[in-house]
Amino acid sequence: MTRPTGRPFGTLLVANRGEIAIRVMKTARAMGLRTVAVYSEGDRQAPHVRYADAAVLIGPTPATESYLSIPAILKAAADTGAEAIHPGYGFLSERAEFARAVVDAGLVFVGPAAEVMDRMGRKDHAREIAIAAGVPVVPSYAAVSEIAAGDFPVLVKAAAGGGGKGMRVVRAADELDDAIAAAKREAASAFGDDTLLIEKYVERGRHVEVQVMGDDQGNVIHLYERDCSTQRRHQKVLEEAPAPTLSADLRRLLTESSVALSEQVGYVNAGTVEFLVDATPGVDAAYFLEMNTRLQVEHPVTEAITGLDLVELQLRVAMGKPLSLTQDDVTVTGHAIEARVYAEDAFGGFLPQAGTAEMVRWSDRSRNDVALEPRQVVSSSYDPMLGKVIVHGPDREAARKLLIGALDGTAILGLTTNVGFLRGLAASPAFRDCAIDTAWLDRHPDEIAPVGSKVAAIFAAWAIADDEIGQQPGNPFGTADGWRLAGPAAPATILLVVDGEETRWSVSWKRIVGPYGESSTRLIAREPDRLRIEIDGRIREAAVRVGPRSVDVVVLGNAFTFDRPDPFAPGAASQDSSGAVLAPMPGTVLAIDVAVGDRVEEGQRLGVIEAMKMELALKAPFAGTVVQVGAAVGGQVDLKQQLFEVTASDVEVTASDAGGTASDVEPVETRRP
């Protein structure tokens, strides 16, 4: 097979956004290259736009009209004099059509040849090549008719891409048609191709992938493996290198097979060969899954243990230079773990979130590949990943503890994220003991729970008292030197809503009394958005933001909001028996299944919304009559916006009684960045 021939270039366009765009530009800048960013209308203020030497608008906010527009990206390259394009990951990174168009335009594509992407970038084609090469694969089904009742569960997945998009686990025959339809829609939206592959689903396996790198002289090496088994809904959460459970023989089999497979297809640049390793104790078996023909999200853990810059290797290979090292030169030092930070409600079904990140603090104990800043608006238009926290230690346990500390020091307020979930997961016995397989989180959805609520409430009460009383001239509250005049200062009385109940706190500079009893306290330090207090002889730290009606506190990575009761506000009516159906995430309405006046049964689907490539069905809370439809197909909806209302009464309702039907409601615009 003819390999692509690289050539030198001085200006690099990064056809992506967010943290990966910045990550690529950092290395390009260090190599003396000029960088060009592209951005949509919604990303005008995005960090990657400011980081680049030049930036070009390529279209409206929807990715299909901007980041997935090949003509727009090629025009941006031509207008800025870019000689090479790096695709990052996601978007067009695995589209052979894009790689081919870049080369046809006379530019260098930083990645494998389009022909190789055609063959290996698709799960179905890569599977055929693996079989021909003698690599074991998971059993698959060429047609739905081949699947017998005893074959379930099966895995339906997109053939044209990865990242968990277009993937469904099907456990019964009557679920198959809906799963295929949903996977097709998701695959078409994410990759522009709705081709699916159906395989036998392995309930308990470990996801192990091998990083490979090839040059245009025919040299291919591996950079060892990563374990990405900690997943939820087939989306990676924690990744680590090297894989902690591999035997030496299995490691050799995976790495050597990955190199052989890459050599067979003439692979050039960075790629990843993925395997499913049988997690059964005492079993050394693995099955080829797919090859990702691009840089991976989790590449930093490989960089940490090898000391290599994978983007630099990519760019040098794209310039036509041979690999500067051999397989014997690649060594592994220590252990690295990466945590993916998402805008999602990890304790509420992992639903995507949107909003304004009013406070952002990344830990100084970790490498942080991020693109989230204070006051940045996060919309539902793109993938919810905000960044990655990466640590490297002399061994796995040291790295795990470093990650816990780094996540303790990470705080984001104003936007719901999964930082607390990541912290709890890293601290869990299951992760500590390497007991997590690819389906563990789905089997144990409640295993990781938010912690620190009691300590957070103490911080909230203490911070309010300090703000309202401690800043008054001559008042000793908040003074850590023990000063007092003719006896202790009078304590402050603070009201907070904790776990839905109004609570009363008595707070002084050295003591706090509340619903959890009495604790001794002493101020250690107070900075903007950061508070350190000694509580019962132990120094604790939290990110704290005091507002007129609520207090936000981040402890151990978990964010808590405590309302401050307004004694003059009228009481709100109870909504315990409400039939209101609210949007659990901001997004786009895909379907409306009912109209005002329809009778529905409990659990009946009312409609479907989609955000960040995730579809969610909205269901009736109980049997009754639809009295309101507050959304239209194609409309944008906000978090907690009321979309439907169902009454348990058997009443006749007209559209005019309920304020109109879905077709009468104007779409509501979500906030855009």
C-alpha positions in Angstrom: 0.0 0.0 0.0 1.3 3.5 -0.9 1.9 5.5 2.3 1.2 9.3 2.4 4.3 11.4 2.1 4.6 14.3 4.6 6.3 17.6 4.0 7.4 20.6 6.1 4.8 23.3 7.0 4.8 26.5 9.0 1.2 27.2 9.7 -1.2 24.7 11.3 -5.0 25.0 11.3 -6.7 23.0 14.1 -10.2 21.9 12.9 -11.6 21.6 16.3 -12.6 23.5 19.5 -12.2 23.3 23.3 -9.4 21.7 25.2 -8.1 19.6 22.3 -7.7 22.6 20.1 -5.6 24.3 22.8 -3.7 21.2 23.5 -2.6 20.9 19.9 -1.8 24.6 19.6 0.5 24.5 22.7 2.8 21.9 21.1 2.6 23.6 17.7 3.6 26.9 19.3 6.5 25.2 21.1 7.7 23.9 17.7 7.6 27.4 16.3 4.5 26.9 14.2 1.8 29.5 13.5 -1.6 28.4 14.6 -5.1 29.0 13.2 -8.3 28.4 15.1 -11.8 28.0 13.6 -14.9 28.8 15.5 -18.7 28.9 15.2 -20.9 31.8 16.0 -21.5 30.4 19.4 -17.8 30.1 20.1 -16.7 33.7 19.5 -15.6 34.1 23.1 -14.2 30.6 23.5 -10.6 30.2 24.9 -9.3 28.3 21.9 -10.1 31.3 19.7 -8.0 33.6 21.9 -5.1 31.1 22.1 -4.5 30.9 18.4 -2.4 33.3 16.3 -5.4 33.7 13.9 -9.0 32.7 14.1 -11.7 32.3 11.4 -15.5 32.2 11.7 -16.8 29.1 9.9 -20.5 29.1 10.4 -23.5 29.1 12.8 -23.5 27.4 16.1 -24.8 23.9 15.1 -21.8 21.7 14.4 -23.3 20.5 11.1 -23.0 24.0 9.8 -19.6 24.8 11.2 -17.2 22.2 12.7 -18.5 19.5 10.4 -18.5 21.7 7.3 -15.5 20.6 5.1 -15.8 23.5 2.6 -15.9 26.1 5.4 -12.7 24.6 7.1 -10.8 24.4 3.8 -11.8 28.0 3.0 -10.5 29.0 6.4 -7.2 27.3 5.6 -6.9 29.0 2.3 -7.8 32.4 3.7 -5.1 32.2 6.4 -2.3 30.5 4.5 -2.5 27.3 6.6 -0.4 24.5 5.0 -1.6 21.7 7.3 -4.7 20.7 9.3 -4.9 18.8 12.6 -8.4 17.4 13.2 -8.1 16.8 16.9 -10.7 14.2 18.0 -14.5 14.1 17.3 -16.1 16.1 14.6 -14.2 15.3 11.3 -11.2 13.5 12.8 -12.2 10.1 11.5 -13.9 11.1 8.3 -11.9 9.8 5.3 -13.8 12.3 3.2 -12.3 15.1 5.1 -8.7 13.7 5.0 -9.1 13.2 1.3 -10.4 16.7 0.7 -7.5 18.2 2.7 -4.9 16.4 0.6 -6.7 17.2 -2.6 -6.6 20.9 -1.6 -2.8 20.6 -1.5 -2.6 20.6 2.3 -1.0 18.2 4.8 -3.5 16.1 6.9 -2.1 15.3 10.3 -3.3 11.8 10.5 -3.4 8.5 8.5 -4.2 8.3 4.8 -7.9 8.5 3.8 -7.7 5.0 2.4 -6.5 3.6 5.7 -9.2 5.6 7.5 -11.8 4.0 5.2 -10.5 0.6 6.0 -9.7 0.9 9.7 -11.8 3.8 10.8 -15.0 1.9 10.4 -15.7 -0.9 13.0 -17.2 -3.2 10.4 -14.3 -3.0 7.9 -11.7 -3.1 10.7 -13.3 -6.3 12.0 -12.9 -8.0 8.7 -9.3 -7.1 8.5 -8.7 -8.4 12.0 -10.4 -11.7 11.2 -8.2 -12.0 8.1 -5.1 -11.3 10.2 -6.1 -14.0 12.7 -7.0 -11.7 15.5 -9.9 -12.9 17.7 -13.1 -10.9 17.6 -16.4 -10.8 19.4 -19.2 -12.8 17.6 -21.4 -10.5 15.5 -24.7 -10.7 13.5 -25.0 -9.7 9.9 -28.7 -9.3 10.2 -31.4 -9.0 12.9 -32.9 -12.3 11.7 -29.7 -14.1 12.8 -30.3 -13.1 16.5 -31.9 -15.8 18.5 -33.7 -15.3 21.8 -30.8 -16.9 23.6 -28.2 -14.5 22.0 -29.3 -11.5 24.1 -27.9 -9.2 25.3 -26.4 -7.8 22.2 -24.6 -4.5 21.5 -25.8 -2.2 18.8 -23.1 0.3 17.8 -22.3 2.8 15.1 -19.8 1.5 12.5 -18.5 4.9 11.6 -17.3 6.3 14.9 -16.8 5.9 18.6 -17.1 7.8 21.9 -20.2 5.9 22.9 -22.3 7.7 20.3 -24.8 5.5 18.5 -24.4 2.6 20.9 -27.1 0.7 22.8 -27.1 -2.5 24.9 -30.2 -4.6 24.0 -31.3 -7.2 26.5 -34.6 -8.4 24.9 -35.9 -8.9 21.4 -38.8 -6.5 21.9 -36.3 -3.7 22.6 -34.2 -4.2 19.5 -36.2 -2.1 16.9 -36.3 1.0 19.2 -32.6 0.6 20.0 -31.6 0.3 16.3 -33.7 3.4 15.4 -32.2 5.5 18.2 -28.7 4.3 17.5 -29.2 5.2 13.8 -30.4 8.7 14.6 -27.5 9.3 17.0 -24.9 7.8 14.6 -26.2 10.0 11.7 -26.1 13.1 13.9 -22.6 12.4 15.3 -20.9 10.9 12.3 -23.1 11.6 9.2 -23.4 7.8 8.7 -26.1 5.6 10.3 -24.5 2.2 9.5 -24.7 -0.1 12.5 -22.8 -3.2 13.8 -24.5 -5.7 16.1 -22.3 -7.9 18.3 -22.7 -10.2 21.2 -22.5 -8.1 24.3 -19.8 -9.2 26.8 -21.2 -8.4 30.2 -18.0 -8.1 32.1 -14.9 -7.2 30.3 -12.1 -4.7 30.5 -11.4 -2.1 27.8 -7.7 -2.0 27.0 -6.3 -0.1 24.1 -2.8 0.1 22.6 -1.3 3.4 21.4 0.5 3.1 18.0 2.6 5.5 16.0 3.8 5.0 12.4 5.8 7.1 10.0 5.8 7.3 6.2 9.0 5.2 6.0 7.1 2.1 7.2 8.2 2.2 10.9 5.5 1.4 13.4 5.9 1.3 17.2 3.6 1.0 20.2 3.6 3.2 23.2 2.1 0.6 25.5 -1.5 0.4 26.6 -4.2 2.2 28.5 -7.1 0.8 30.6 -10.3 2.6 29.9 -12.7 0.2 31.7 -14.3 2.8 34.0 -17.2 3.8 31.7 -20.8 4.7 32.0 -23.1 4.1 29.0 -20.0 3.3 27.0 -18.5 6.7 27.7 -15.1 6.7 29.3 -14.8 8.3 32.7 -11.4 7.4 34.1 -8.5 6.2 32.1 -5.1 4.9 33.2 -1.8 3.7 32.0 -0.4 1.1 32.1 -3.3 -1.3 32.4 -3.2 -2.6 36.0 -4.6 -6.1 35.4 -2.7 -7.4 32.4 -0.3 -10.4 32.6 3.0 -10.0 30.8 1.9 -12.5 28.1 -1.4 -10.7 27.4 0.4 -7.4 27.3 2.8 -8.8 24.7 -0.1 -10.3 22.7 -2.0 -6.9 22.6 1.0 -4.7 21.8 2.5 -7.0 19.1 -0.9 -7.6 17.5 -1.5 -3.8 17.4 1.8 -3.2 15.6 1.2 -6.1 13.2 -2.2 -4.8 12.3 -0.9 -1.3 11.8 1.9 -2.5 9.6 -0.6 -4.6 7.5 -2.6 -1.5 6.6 0.4 0.9 6.2 -0.7 3.0 9.1 0.9 6.4 9.4 0.6 8.8 12.4 -1.1 8.2 15.7 -3.7 5.5 16.2 -5.3 3.3 18.8 -6.1 -0.4 18.6 -8.9 -1.3 21.1 -9.5 -4.7 22.7 -12.0 -6.2 25.1 -10.2 -8.2 27.7 -12.1 -11.0 29.5 -12.4 -9.9 33.2 -13.0 -13.4 34.4 -10.4 -14.3 37.1 -7.7 -16.6 35.7 -8.6 -16.1 32.1 -6.1 -14.5 29.7 -8.2 -13.7 26.6 -8.9 -10.6 24.5 -11.0 -9.7 21.5 -10.3 -7.0 18.9 -12.9 -4.2 19.0 -11.8 -1.5 16.6 -9.1 0.9 15.6 -9.4 4.7 16.2 -7.6 6.5 13.4 -6.9 9.6 15.4 -5.5 11.0 18.6 -7.4 9.8 21.6 -8.9 11.9 24.4 -6.9 9.9 26.9 -3.5 10.4 25.2 -2.1 12.4 28.2 -1.7 9.3 30.4 0.5 7.7 27.7 2.5 10.9 27.5 2.9 10.8 31.3 4.3 7.3 31.6 6.5 7.5 28.4 7.7 11.1 28.7 6.7 11.6 25.0 4.6 14.4 23.4 2.2 12.5 21.1 1.2 15.7 19.3 4.8 16.5 18.6 5.3 13.0 17.2 2.2 13.5 15.0 3.4 16.8 13.6 6.9 15.6 12.9 5.6 12.5 11.1 3.2 14.8 9.1 6.3 16.9 8.1 7.8 13.7 6.5 10.3 13.0 9.3 10.9 9.5 10.4 10.2 8.4 14.0 13.0 9.6 16.2 12.9 6.5 18.4 12.6 2.7 18.1 10.5 0.3 20.1 13.5 -0.3 22.4 13.6 3.4 23.2 10.0 3.4 24.6 10.0 2.8 28.4 7.3 3.1 31.0 7.8 5.0 34.3 5.2 5.1 37.0 1.4 5.2 36.6 -0.9 7.9 35.3 -4.7 8.4 35.6 -7.0 10.8 33.8 -10.4 12.0 34.9 -12.8 13.5 32.4 -14.7 16.5 33.7 -18.2 16.8 32.1 -21.0 19.3 32.3 -23.5 16.7 33.6 -25.5 15.7 36.6 -23.7 12.6 37.6 -26.1 12.0 40.5 -29.1 12.6 38.4 -28.8 10.1 35.6 -25.7 11.7 34.0 -27.9 14.1 32.1 -26.0 16.9 30.2 -26.1 20.4 31.8 -25.7 23.9 30.5 -25.2 27.3 32.1 -22.6 29.8 33.1 -19.5 28.7 35.0 -19.4 31.6 37.4 -16.4 30.3 39.3 -13.7 27.9 38.0 -10.7 26.7 39.8 -8.4 23.9 38.6 -6.0 22.2 40.9 -2.3 23.0 40.9 -1.6 19.3 41.8 -2.4 18.0 38.3 -2.0 18.6 34.6 -5.2 20.1 33.5 -6.1 20.0 29.8 -9.1 22.3 29.9 -10.9 25.1 28.1 -13.3 26.3 30.8 -12.9 29.7 32.4 -14.9 31.8 34.9 -18.0 33.5 33.4 -17.9 31.2 30.4 -21.3 30.0 29.0 -21.6 26.3 28.3 -24.3 25.4 25.9 -25.9 22.1 24.9 -24.7 22.4 21.3 -21.5 20.4 21.8 -20.0 17.5 23.7 -20.3 18.1 27.4 -16.6 17.4 28.2 -15.1 20.5 29.8 -11.6 19.2 30.4 -9.3 16.5 31.8 -7.5 16.2 35.1 -4.3 14.1 34.7 -1.9 12.9 37.5 1.3 10.8 37.4 2.8 8.9 40.4 5.5 6.4 41.0 2.8 3.6 41.2 -0.9 3.2 40.8 -1.9 3.8 44.4 0.2 7.0 44.6 -1.4 8.2 41.3 -4.9 7.4 42.7 -4.3 9.4 45.8 -2.9 12.3 43.8 -6.0 12.3 41.7 -8.2 12.4 44.8 -6.2 15.4 46.0 -6.4 17.1 42.6 -10.2 16.7 42.4 -10.5 18.0 46.0 -8.8 21.2 44.7 -11.1 21.5 41.7 -14.1 23.7 42.0 -16.7 24.8 39.5 -19.8 26.9 40.6 -22.7 28.0 38.5 -22.6 24.9 36.3 -23.4 21.3 37.4 -20.4 19.0 36.7 -19.3 15.5 37.6 -16.2 16.5 39.6 -17.7 15.2 42.9 -18.6 11.9 41.2 -15.1 11.5 39.8 -13.7 12.2 43.3 -15.9 9.6 44.8 -15.1 7.1 42.1 -11.4 7.5 42.5 -11.7 7.1 46.2 -13.9 4.0 46.0 -12.7 0.5 47.0 -13.8 -0.8 43.6 -11.5 1.5 41.7 -8.7 1.0 44.3 -8.9 -2.7 43.9 -9.2 -2.7 40.1 -12.6 -4.3 40.3 -14.3 -2.1 37.7 -15.2 -3.6 34.3 -16.9 -1.7 31.5 -20.4 -2.3 32.8 -19.7 -1.8 36.5 -21.0 1.7 36.7 -24.2 0.7 34.9 -24.7 -2.2 37.2 -24.1 0.0 40.3 -25.7 3.3 39.5 -26.0 4.3 43.2 -22.6 3.1 44.4 -21.0 6.5 44.2 -22.9 9.1 46.2 -22.2 12.8 47.0 -20.3 13.3 50.3 -19.5 16.2 52.5 -23.0 17.8 52.8 -22.7 18.2 56.6 -19.3 19.9 56.4 -20.6 22.0 53.5 -23.5 23.3 55.6 -21.1 24.3 58.3 -19.0 26.2 55.8 -22.2 27.9 54.5 -23.4 29.1 57.9 -19.9 30.2 58.9 -19.4 32.1 55.6 -22.7 34.0 56.0 -21.9 35.0 59.5 -18.5 36.2 58.5 -19.9 38.2 55.6 -22.7 39.8 57.6 -21.1 40.3 61.0 -17.4 39.7 60.7 -16.8 42.5 58.4 -18.3 45.1 60.7 -15.6 47.5 62.2 -14.6 46.4 65.6 -16.3 43.0 65.5 -14.0 40.1 66.4 -15.9 37.5 64.4 -13.6 35.9 61.9 -10.5 37.1 63.7 -8.2 34.1 64.2 -5.9 35.6 66.8 -8.3 35.0 69.8 -8.9 38.7 70.5 -11.9 39.7 72.5 -13.2 42.6 74.7 -14.8 41.9 78.0 -16.0 38.5 77.1 -17.0 36.6 73.9 -18.8 38.3 71.1 -22.5 37.4 70.7 -23.0 34.6 68.3 -24.8 35.2 65.0 -28.0 33.4 64.2 -28.1 32.0 60.6 -31.0 30.3 58.8 -30.3 27.8 56.1 -32.4 25.3 54.1 -30.6 21.9 54.5 -32.1 18.8 52.8 -35.4 20.7 52.2 -35.8 21.8 55.8 -35.1 25.2 57.4 -32.4 24.9 60.0 -31.0 27.4 62.6 -27.3 27.9 63.3 -25.6 29.7 66.1 -22.2 30.9 64.9 -19.3 32.6 66.7 -15.7 33.0 65.8 -14.7 29.8 67.7 -17.9 27.7 67.8 -20.8 26.7 65.6 -24.0 25.0 66.8 -26.5 23.6 64.3 -28.6 20.5 63.5 -25.5 18.3 63.6 -24.5 19.4 67.1 -21.7 21.6 68.2 -18.2 22.0 66.6 -15.3 24.1 67.5 -14.1 26.4 64.7 -11.2 28.6 63.9 -10.6 30.7 60.8 -7.4 29.7 59.0 -7.7 31.8 55.8 -10.4 33.6 53.8 -9.8 34.4 50.1 -12.2 35.3 47.4 -14.3 32.1 46.8 -12.1 30.1 49.1 -12.4 29.4 52.8 -10.2 27.4 55.2 -11.5 26.6 58.7 -10.3 24.4 61.4 -13.3 22.3 62.4 -13.0 20.2 65.6 -9.2 20.2 65.2 -9.0 19.4 61.5 -8.3 22.0 58.8 -10.7 21.8 56.0 -11.0 23.9 52.8 -14.0 24.7 50.6 -14.9 27.0 47.7 -17.7 29.2 48.9 -19.8 31.9 47.2 -22.3 33.7 49.4 -25.3 35.2 47.6 -28.4 37.1 48.9 -30.7 34.1 48.6 -28.3 31.1 48.6 -24.8 29.9 49.4 -22.8 27.7 47.1 -20.2 25.4 48.6 -17.8 22.9 47.0 -16.3 20.3 49.3 -14.5 17.2 48.2 -15.4 18.0 44.6 -19.1 18.0 45.4 -21.1 21.2 44.9 -24.0 22.1 47.3 -26.4 24.9 47.2 -28.1 26.0 50.5 -31.1 28.4 50.2 -31.3 31.3 52.7 -34.9 31.6 53.8 -36.6 35.0 53.3 -38.9 35.5 56.3 -40.9 38.1 54.4 -41.5 36.0 51.3 -44.9 34.3 50.9 -45.0 30.5 51.2 -44.9 28.6 47.9 -47.6 26.0 47.2 -46.6 22.4 47.5 -46.0 20.6 44.2 -45.7 17.1 45.7 -48.6 15.9 43.5 -47.8 18.1 40.5 -48.3 16.6 37.1 -45.8 19.1 35.6 -43.1 17.4 33.4 -40.0 19.5 33.3 -37.0 19.4 31.0 -34.3 17.5 32.9 -31.6 19.0 30.6 -31.4 21.8 28.2 -31.7 20.7 24.6 -33.7 20.4 21.4 -37.2 18.8 21.2 -37.1 15.9 18.8 -40.7 14.6 19.2 -44.1 15.5 20.7 -46.3 12.5 21.0 -49.4 14.0 22.6 -51.8 16.9 22.3 -53.8 18.8 24.8 -56.8 16.7 25.9 -55.2 13.3 25.3 -55.6 10.6 27.9 -52.3 9.0 28.8 -51.2 6.1 31.0 -48.5 6.2 33.7 -45.1 6.0 32.0 -46.5 6.7 28.5 -44.0 8.7 26.4 -45.0 12.3 26.0 -42.0 13.5 23.9 -38.3 13.3 23.3 -35.5 15.9 23.8 -31.9 15.7 22.7 -28.8 17.4 24.0 -25.1 16.7 23.3 -26.0 13.6 21.3 -28.1 12.1 24.1 -31.8 11.4 23.6 -34.2 11.3 26.6 -37.9 10.3 26.6 -40.2 12.3 28.8 -43.0 10.2 30.4 -46.3 10.8 32.1 -45.9 10.8 35.9 -49.3 9.1 36.3 -52.4 8.3 34.3 -54.5 11.3 33.4 -55.2 14.0 30.9 -52.7 16.2 29.2 -53.7 19.8 30.0 -50.6 21.6 28.7 -48.0 21.1 25.9 -45.3 23.8 26.3 -42.9 22.9 23.5 -42.7 22.4 19.7 -40.6 20.0 17.7 -37.3 21.6 16.8 -37.6 24.1 19.6 -34.8 24.8 22.1 -35.7 24.3 25.8 -34.0 25.3 29.0 -33.2 23.2 32.1 -36.3 22.7 34.2 -38.6 24.4 31.6 -42.1 23.0 31.9 -42.9 21.0 28.7 -46.1 19.1 29.7 -48.7 19.0 32.4 -50.9 16.1 33.2 -53.8 16.1 35.5 -55.1 13.0 37.2 -58.7 14.2 36.7 -60.7 12.8 33.8 -61.6 16.2 32.3 -62.2 17.5 28.9 -59.6 20.1 27.9 -59.4 22.3 24.8 -56.3 23.9 23.3 -57.6 27.3 24.3 -58.2 26.2 27.9 -54.5 25.1 28.2 -53.0 28.1 26.4 -52.5 26.5 23.0 -51.2 23.3 21.4 -47.6 22.5 20.6 -47.9 24.1 17.3 -49.0 27.4 18.9 -45.9 27.6 21.2 -42.9 29.6 20.0 -39.6 27.8 20.4 -37.6 29.1 23.4 -34.0 30.0 22.6 -31.4 28.5 25.0 -28.5 30.7 26.0 -25.7 30.4 23.5 -22.0 31.0 24.3 
